[in-house]
Amino acid sequence: CYAPNAASRILNGDGRIRTILNNYLKISFNFGPTLLSWMEEKSPALYASIQQTDRDTVAQHSGHGSALAQPYNHMILPLANLRDRETQVVWGISDFDHRFGRAPEGMWLPEAAVDLPTLDVLASHGIRFTILSPFSARRARRVGGTKWKDVGGGHIDPSRAYKVALPSGRSIAVFFYDGPASRAVAFEGILASGEAFAHRLLSTYSDARDWPQLAHIATDGETYGHHKSHGDMALAYALHYIESNGLARLINYGEFLERFPPTHEAEIFENSSWSCSHGIERWRSDCGCNSGGNGGWNQSWRAPLREAFDWLRDAAAPLFEQHGSKLFREPWRARDNYIRVILDRSRENVSDFLRSHMAAEQACPEQQILALRLLELQRHLMLM
């Protein structure tokens, strides 16, 4: 998510500032740990305002904050092994709790890339919901019903939450965002007018529905100001226009889910994503998607690069276990908890972490250094 400023201006007809609004008070949002850690150091006032905004939304939305967590370093989870998925989710939750002072209810999946094992990892760690592309929906039916409806091709009704049953017996709620409205924001120039933007959102409602309807889109944060000049102002005006005219009630996903639990369930297309019609092939094959700007280019380098990354990860794992088992009581558990050190590298905190996880109560400095090197190796394997 790109955030040049948490506040956006609304201008009057003479181009003078009429009011200044904090867009993040009105929308659900996700900042990754990389940006937040940079912001914490380089722009502490903005960092503090983002934290305060989430606290304010908790108060506004019946105890449900609008900030969403994410797997720690934007890994495409369906391409990861189960161990890395677990650590990514554990680290993402821990980082979120560290920064926002609460457990996350929702988690944004990088590129909305999804499969059932990924959803199961989220659910196993207490994540209540995620947001997916409408093209990830395969079929749907009323909870307890027997007849499924084919909703492939993006034809899922986005106005409600859906329950997705998981092989483990767990389940998770999924919101499939409105595809056409999201595309209008990203690619069709709707941000040229805040009022037009508002009416485009409102057009997703239908009198044919007899249930509480949710109108929602999913877009890159950098759309608002970076890709689309003054897009943040159009967003601010659209939200102001809707709210001030009483056209709809602004809500976040957590509050909506509490008030209107899923009455329908859905099945997904596994290995799908929001940014490539070939699903996750964008990150492992010459899928063919391109901008058309360089006709002679191809992506045949993707497969060998992905294979090299996976080979390096898998070759390092037995070495980590071989050396780590001599140093840690549980090497992989130590890796999951290493987020404590990443978030606070003070000498005292590092020493406390090592005492908690090393097999020897009084490990020598050389053993401590090797232990930290092994964990940094694992961190960088996931960063790649």
ZIVENZI-V724999 format. One record per backbone hydrogen bond with DSSP energy under -0.5 kcal/mol. NH is the residue of the N-H (numbers start at 1). CO is the residue of the C=O. Records with the same first field share a line. If there is no record, write none. Layout:
BEGIN
NH = CO  CO
END
This chain:
BEGIN
3 = 1
8 = 21
10 = 19
12 = 16
15 = 12
18 = 10
19 = 10
21 = 8
23 = 6  21
24 = 6
25 = 22
26 = 23
27 = 23
29 = 66
31 = 68
33 = 72
36 = 32
37 = 33
38 = 34
39 = 35
40 = 36
41 = 37
42 = 38
43 = 39
47 = 43
48 = 44
49 = 45
50 = 46
51 = 47
52 = 48
53 = 49
54 = 50
55 = 51
56 = 52
57 = 53
58 = 54
59 = 55
60 = 56
61 = 57
62 = 59
63 = 58
64 = 61
65 = 63
68 = 29
69 = 106
71 = 108
72 = 88
74 = 71
77 = 75
79 = 76
80 = 77
85 = 81
86 = 82
87 = 83
88 = 84
89 = 85
90 = 86
91 = 87
92 = 88
93 = 89
94 = 90
95 = 91
96 = 92
97 = 93
98 = 94
99 = 95
100 = 96
101 = 97
107 = 129
108 = 69
109 = 107
112 = 109
113 = 110
114 = 272
119 = 115
120 = 116
121 = 117
122 = 118
123 = 119
124 = 120
125 = 121  122
126 = 123
127 = 122
128 = 105
129 = 105
130 = 173
132 = 175
136 = 133
137 = 134
138 = 267
139 = 267
140 = 149
141 = 265
143 = 263
145 = 142
148 = 146
149 = 140
151 = 138
152 = 138
154 = 134
155 = 151
158 = 156
160 = 157
162 = 174
163 = 264
164 = 172
165 = 163
166 = 170
169 = 166
172 = 164
173 = 128
174 = 162
175 = 130
176 = 174
177 = 132  175
178 = 216
179 = 177
182 = 178
183 = 179
184 = 180
185 = 181
186 = 182
187 = 183
188 = 183  184
190 = 184
192 = 189
193 = 190
197 = 193
198 = 194
199 = 195
200 = 196
201 = 197
202 = 198
203 = 199
204 = 201
205 = 202
209 = 206
214 = 159
215 = 213
216 = 214
223 = 220
224 = 221
225 = 223  228
226 = 222
227 = 222
228 = 223
229 = 227
231 = 228
233 = 230
234 = 230
235 = 231
236 = 232
237 = 233
238 = 234
239 = 235
240 = 236
241 = 237
242 = 238
243 = 239
244 = 240
245 = 241
246 = 243
247 = 242
248 = 242
250 = 248
256 = 252
257 = 253
258 = 254
259 = 255
260 = 256
263 = 161
264 = 161
265 = 141
266 = 163
267 = 139
269 = 136
270 = 268
271 = 114
272 = 114  269
274 = 111
275 = 111
279 = 276
280 = 271
281 = 278
282 = 279
283 = 280
284 = 281
285 = 281
287 = 285
297 = 294
302 = 299
304 = 300
305 = 301
306 = 302
307 = 303
308 = 304
309 = 305
310 = 306
311 = 307
312 = 308
313 = 309
314 = 310
315 = 311
316 = 312
317 = 313
318 = 314
319 = 315
320 = 316
321 = 317
322 = 318
323 = 319
324 = 320
325 = 321
326 = 323
327 = 323  324
328 = 324
329 = 357
334 = 330
335 = 331
336 = 332
337 = 333
338 = 334  335
339 = 336
340 = 337
341 = 338
342 = 338
343 = 339
344 = 340
350 = 346
351 = 347
352 = 348
353 = 349
354 = 350
355 = 351
356 = 352
357 = 353
358 = 354
359 = 327
363 = 360
368 = 364
369 = 365
370 = 366
371 = 367
372 = 368
373 = 369
374 = 370
375 = 371
376 = 372
377 = 373
378 = 374
379 = 375
380 = 376
381 = 377
382 = 378
383 = 379
384 = 380
END
